[in-house]
Amino acid sequence: MKKTRGAVRRSGFVLLTVVLVTAVLMISAMMFVIQLGTEGHVAKTDAYFKSALNLAESGLTNALMDISSGIGAETWAVRLHGGTYTLPVVVSSGVHGTYQVRVDVVGTVENPYEGDQYKYHGMVRLTSTGIVYPPSVSVVQMEAGSSNYSARRAISMSTIATWTISPEITTTDTSSDEYSIRYGIYTGANLRMWGASYEVDGDVFANGNIDVLKADTVVDPGLAFAAGTISGVPDLRSNPGVDPIPFPTINLDGTEPGKLGYRVLYDAYVTGKAPFDGTNGYPDTRITGNPLDASMVYRATRGIDTLLNKSIMWTDPSNSSRTLKVLPAGPISQEVASAMQNPQGVYLFDGAVSLPKKDVTAAWSGTVVINGDFSISSNITVGSGGTPMKLLVTGDITKDNGCSTINGLVYTNGTFSGDGTADLIGALMAKGSVDTNGTLHVQYNSDLGTVGGLVTTTTTTSPAYNKLDTFERPADGQRMWQEVTPEG
């Protein structure tokens, strides 16, 4: 059947219509698919940002709890005092992301409380940043702060904290009062008594260890005290592990406020610049003041001229205008030894001295000060039971062979080592070790009482003290943060 022209035209129109409708439907479908994709992407991105905010909130909450639990401890006090502290990155277990909190002290006021110089009061700002990463980013990369993140959000809040920072403090207390002689032997280090040595009528004390050869070395009822260990002493009289005693030093140059040094005292003694009979204190010899006229008889009976003739001048290295008389170093001559017999006298040797290997009559009395080492190689008797002397030595004392008898105090700022035979009726004090291997008999004489011119210095070290005192955090359920732009 042959189609008419009108029929052909109608079929073409229908085809065109179908094509147009199909195109419109395809475009509509594509637009719908695109819209669905866009909405899906927006929804996914919004979820990422919400997750990042939740991570930031978790970080802030955990940081607040951590700081609050640190009240009374030192960790957060030290961190806050540093001004800025960033907590380590925390990887979330529920979201593929991390959070990190930075703590800044943005306003610190020192000494907010009167009388406490180590208190601090500051405004503290906490900034927490939450980051969500795509699944392709590993945990290691997240901890390292990978820049391939999906979303970041940060929140911040401020609060108040107070903390205490006290550094290690060392204080030195100096006492220049009369020093009490309380022990037959007192050493600031170790005490070793071997051979036939012994101590009687008093106790012994060592800031180190005590080692004696025979159990009766410390004769009953004497006791042995040591900061360290004790060997050779019966348990009933052995007291190890006690607190040490600060050892006194000689006030040689008069540097201790309110006390005159032994240089000044000797100078005053031989030059007549002050009374030297022990009834009055000695003024500083740089002030001439009303000097005492020493009579010829007085000078003769006390050997003043002999001492003056043998003396030399000492010039203060810190003050060249200050010059004082002193006795020289070297062997002590019989002439000088014979002149040192005044119980109120003060005799000072500047340098190491010795008693030579021959008998020297040295009925010393008063106070003999040796600024250096002192060695004894002769038979010598010094002091007497009625007027015990004081022998003060800044260096070491060495007692070689020979027989010696000393009535009084033997003090050394160094060590004491003895051999041969020696009787000491008084007390022995040594800052360094005491080591005897001969026949040293020490008999404590309580009549020694006290001695002046010794300065006791006690050093106390207080450890560092750091503590977080208070930290204000928001009440439970109360939001105190605001969102900020993440840094970086």
Stockholm file with secondary structure:
# STOCKHOLM 1.0

chainA/1-488         MKKTRGAVRRSGFVLLTVVLVTAVLMISAMMFVIQLGTEGHVAKTDAYFKSALNLAESGLTNALMDISSGIGAETWAVRLHGGTYTLPVVVSSGVHGTYQVRVDVVGTVENPYEGDQYKYHGMVRLTSTGIVYPPSVSVVQMEAGSSNYSARRAISMSTIATWTISPEITTTDTSSDEYSIRYGIYTGANLRMWGASYEVDGDVFANGNIDVLKADTVVDPGLAFAAGTISGVPDLRSNPGVDPIPFPTINLDGTEPGKLGYRVLYDAYVTGKAPFDGTNGYPDTRITGNPLDASMVYRATRGIDTLLNKSIMWTDPSNSSRTLKVLPAGPISQEVASAMQNPQGVYLFDGAVSLPKKDVTAAWSGTVVINGDFSISSNITVGSGGTPMKLLVTGDITKDNGCSTINGLVYTNGTFSGDGTADLIGALMAKGSVDTNGTLHVQYNSDLGTVGGLVTTTTTTSPAYNKLDTFERPADGQRMWQEVTPEG
#=GR chainA/1-488 SS CCCCHHHHHHHHHHHHHHHHHHHHHHHHHHHHHHHHHHHHHHHHHHHHHHHHHHHHHHHHHHHHHHHHHTBTSSHHHHHHHTSEEECCCEECSSSSEEEEEEEEEEEEEECCSTTCTTEEEEEEEEEEEEEECCTTSCHHHHHTTCSCCSEEEEEEEEEEEEEEEECCEEEEEEECSCEECCCSEEESSCEEECTTCEEESSCEEESSCEEESSTTSBCTTCCEEESSCEESSCGGGEEESCCCCCCEEECCSSCSTTCCCHHHHHHHHHHTSSCCSSSSCCCCTTSCCSCCCCCHHHHHHTTHHHHHHHCEEEEETTEEEEEEEEEEEEECCHHHHHHCCCTTCEEEEEEEEEECSSCCCCCCCSEEEEESCEEECSCEEESCSSSCEEEEESSCEEECSSEEEEEEEEEESSCEEECSEEEEEEEEEESSCEEECSEEEEEECGGGCEESSEEEEEEEEECCEEEEEEECCCCTTCCCCEEECCCC
#=GC SS_cons         CCCCHHHHHHHHHHHHHHHHHHHHHHHHHHHHHHHHHHHHHHHHHHHHHHHHHHHHHHHHHHHHHHHHHTBTSSHHHHHHHTSEEECCCEECSSSSEEEEEEEEEEEEEECCSTTCTTEEEEEEEEEEEEEECCTTSCHHHHHTTCSCCSEEEEEEEEEEEEEEEECCEEEEEEECSCEECCCSEEESSCEEECTTCEEESSCEEESSCEEESSTTSBCTTCCEEESSCEESSCGGGEEESCCCCCCEEECCSSCSTTCCCHHHHHHHHHHTSSCCSSSSCCCCTTSCCSCCCCCHHHHHHTTHHHHHHHCEEEEETTEEEEEEEEEEEEECCHHHHHHCCCTTCEEEEEEEEEECSSCCCCCCCSEEEEESCEEECSCEEESCSSSCEEEEESSCEEECSSEEEEEEEEEESSCEEECSEEEEEEEEEESSCEEECSEEEEEECGGGCEESSEEEEEEEEECCEEEEEEECCCCTTCCCCEEECCCC
//
